[in-house]
Amino acid sequence: MIVVRFKVKCKSEKTEQAMALFKEIVTASQPLDGVVSFDMGRDITDPDSFIALEVFEDRAALDRQESLAVVKKTMGLFEELLAAEPEATIFNVSSTE
């Protein structure tokens, strides 16, 4: 199982545009084969930041999600949308309770 924590800080004037794109990503990602969980929310201490918590059965599922057109489109707009480099941490989980 793979768990991904992904955080972005948007430019204030681009936050609403980014949120609409992130909503599309979540909607497209949740039903994909191998996606256990895919959620994204706003940071309660910084309304211009969003944090995604993504859980995949395996690397193939993560690759499928990353190949979605809306993911590629959104990542292509990062320079325009983001105020800082995105943060990503990938955890390879061998067991869960």
C-alpha positions in Angstrom: 0.0 0.0 0.0 1.2 3.5 -0.8 0.1 6.6 1.2 0.9 10.1 -0.3 0.7 13.4 1.6 0.6 16.3 -0.8 0.5 20.0 0.2 0.3 23.1 -1.9 0.2 26.8 -1.1 -1.7 28.8 -3.7 -1.3 32.4 -4.6 -4.2 34.2 -2.8 -5.7 35.4 -6.0 -5.6 31.9 -7.5 -6.9 29.9 -4.5 -10.5 29.6 -5.8 -9.4 28.5 -9.3 -7.0 25.9 -7.7 -9.8 24.6 -5.5 -12.1 24.0 -8.4 -9.3 22.0 -10.2 -8.5 20.1 -7.0 -12.2 19.2 -6.7 -12.1 17.8 -10.2 -9.0 15.7 -9.3 -10.7 14.3 -6.2 -13.9 13.5 -8.1 -11.9 11.8 -10.9 -9.5 9.9 -8.6 -11.9 8.4 -6.0 -13.5 5.8 -8.3 -10.3 4.6 -10.0 -9.3 1.0 -9.6 -6.7 0.6 -6.8 -7.5 3.9 -5.1 -8.4 3.1 -1.5 -8.9 6.6 -0.4 -8.4 10.1 -2.0 -9.3 13.2 0.0 -8.2 16.8 -0.1 -9.0 19.7 2.3 -8.1 23.2 3.1 -5.5 23.8 5.8 -7.4 25.3 8.7 -4.5 27.6 9.6 -3.8 28.8 6.0 -6.8 29.2 3.7 -4.5 29.3 0.6 -3.1 25.9 1.4 -4.5 22.5 0.5 -3.5 19.1 1.8 -4.3 15.8 0.0 -4.1 12.4 1.6 -4.1 9.7 -1.0 -4.0 5.9 -0.4 -3.3 3.5 -3.2 -3.2 -0.3 -3.3 0.0 -0.3 -5.3 2.3 1.8 -7.5 0.2 0.9 -10.6 -2.8 2.6 -9.0 -0.8 5.7 -8.2 0.5 5.8 -11.7 -3.1 5.5 -13.1 -4.2 8.4 -10.9 -1.2 10.6 -11.9 -2.0 9.9 -15.6 -5.5 11.5 -15.4 -5.9 14.4 -17.8 -7.1 16.7 -15.0 -4.0 15.9 -12.9 -1.7 16.7 -15.8 -3.7 19.9 -16.6 -3.5 21.1 -13.0 0.2 20.3 -12.6 0.8 22.2 -15.8 -0.7 25.3 -14.1 1.3 25.0 -10.9 3.6 27.9 -11.8 0.6 30.2 -12.3 -1.3 28.9 -9.3 1.2 28.2 -6.6 3.1 30.5 -4.2 5.6 27.9 -3.3 6.9 24.5 -4.4 4.5 21.7 -3.6 5.4 19.3 -0.8 5.0 15.6 -1.3 5.8 12.6 1.0 5.3 9.0 -0.2 5.0 6.3 2.4 5.3 2.6 1.5 3.2 0.8 4.1 3.7 -2.9 4.7 0.8 -3.4 7.1 -2.2 -1.7 8.5 -4.5 -2.2 11.5 
